[in-house]
Amino acid sequence: MKLKLGFALIAAASLSACVSSPPPRQMAAAPQPRGVEGSWVDPNGIVSTFQAGTFNTRASDSNALLASGTYTTLSPTMVEINMTSLVRKTQSRVNCALVSTSQLNCTQDSGAQFSLTRRI
């Protein structure tokens, strides 16, 4: 009797191993960011935000507003920013090229260049 019970348990265990569980649920991939909308950071940690045509730059430590303005999308990869620096009390125009979904290369009207990385 014990032998039959042992075979029955082994057979049941073998059959249960053959029953497949449902495939793991695949999560939808996060949509790839488009354009410059969202938050970007420079090498010094200063955060720039592009949202619905407005632009602002804030200090990462104090969240103090450093610059604000507007931006215009010139093409899928080019953006023009018109901004006022609240620190220097100057206005400037900046042209930025979206070289990848995570990198924005910018040139100020003074010729100074900088890069921003998309903040996730």
BELCOR-V967304 format. One record per residue. N is the residue number from 1. RES is the residue in one letter. SS is DSSP state (h for helix, s for strand, l for the rest). PSI is psi as a letter, one per 20 degrees, with the letter a starting at -180 (999 if undefined). Layout:
n;res;ss;psi
N;RES;SS;PSI
N;RES;SS;PSI
//
This chain:
n;res;ss;psi
1;M;l;g
2;K;h;h
3;L;h;g
4;K;h;g
5;L;h;h
6;G;h;g
7;F;h;h
8;A;h;g
9;L;h;g
10;I;h;g
11;A;h;g
12;A;h;g
13;A;h;h
14;S;h;g
15;L;h;h
16;S;h;h
17;A;h;h
18;C;h;i
19;V;l;p
20;S;l;q
21;S;l;r
22;P;l;q
23;P;l;q
24;P;l;q
25;R;l;p
26;Q;l;p
27;M;l;q
28;A;l;p
29;A;l;q
30;A;l;p
31;P;l;q
32;Q;l;p
33;P;l;q
34;R;l;p
35;G;l;b
36;V;l;i
37;E;l;p
38;G;s;a
39;S;s;q
40;W;s;q
41;V;s;q
42;D;l;r
43;P;l;h
44;N;l;j
45;G;l;j
46;I;l;p
47;V;s;p
48;S;s;p
49;T;s;p
50;F;s;p
51;Q;s;o
52;A;l;l
53;G;l;i
54;T;s;q
55;F;s;p
56;N;s;q
57;T;s;p
58;R;s;q
59;A;l;p
60;S;l;h
61;D;l;g
62;S;l;i
63;N;l;j
64;A;l;p
65;L;s;p
66;L;s;h
67;A;s;q
68;S;s;r
69;G;s;b
70;T;s;r
71;Y;s;q
72;T;s;p
73;T;s;o
74;L;s;h
75;S;s;r
76;P;l;i
77;T;l;j
78;M;s;p
79;V;s;q
80;E;s;p
81;I;s;p
82;N;s;o
83;M;s;q
84;T;s;p
85;S;s;p
86;L;l;i
87;V;l;g
88;R;l;i
89;K;l;l
90;T;s;q
91;Q;s;q
92;S;s;r
93;R;s;p
94;V;s;p
95;N;s;p
96;C;s;q
97;A;s;p
98;L;s;n
99;V;s;i
100;S;s;r
101;T;l;i
102;S;l;j
103;Q;s;p
104;L;s;o
105;N;s;p
106;C;s;q
107;T;s;p
108;Q;s;r
109;D;l;i
110;S;l;i
111;G;l;i
112;A;l;q
113;Q;s;q
114;F;s;r
115;S;s;q
116;L;s;q
117;T;s;p
118;R;s;p
119;R;l;p
120;I;l;999
//
